[in-house]
Amino acid sequence: MSDGGLAVALAELVTDDAGADVALPDRVAAFEETPGRLVVQTTDPDAVADSPTRSPCSGSAT
């Protein structure tokens, strides 16, 4: 994550054709710049959801 944390990273991905479905533990998590986080953009959210490395706080961009 860079400046602005997860909220900014997701906002940069959202378009008229693509949105985001995200679950976070609290509002602070949206703006934290904690190292080790990543965002995955995909056209197959089910494949990402089935990943064995899925984080409990992760969502999928659709």
N, C-alpha and C positions, 0 to 999 in steps of 0.2 A: 504494500500500500504506500501511496505517496501522500502528499499534503491533502488533508481533508478526510483521509481514511476511507473506509468502505463506502460511505455515502457518496463521496465524490467519484470513486472508481465506478460504482454502479451507474451514477448519473451520466457518466461519459459513454456508457454502453447502450443506454436506452435510446431507441429511435421510434419512429412511427410504426415500424414493423417488428420491433423487438422490445420486450419489457423485462421485468425481473420479478421473481418470486423469492423473497428472502425472509427467513425467520431469525431474529436476534434475541439474545437473552434480556437486553435492555437498550435504552436509547444511547447510552454511552458507547456501546459497541459499534454503533454506526460511524462514529467519528474518531475512534481510537486509531492510532498509527502503529499498532503493535507489530513487531517484526514476525515474519513467518506466516503471514496471511496471503491468500491469493484469491483471485476471481477467475472462474472458468466460464467462458462464453461458448455455448454449444447450440446446435440445432437438434440435439437428441438428449433432452433432460433426463429421460429414463436411464440412459446409459451412465450418466454422471451420478444419478441417485443410487444406482446399483454398485457403484465403486466401493471396494472394501476400505478405502482410505477416506471416506466421506467424514467430514467433521460434524459434530452435533449442532454446530451453529451455522452450517453452510446452507445456501439456497441454490437455486438454479436459474439462470437467465433463459428466458424463453422468447 
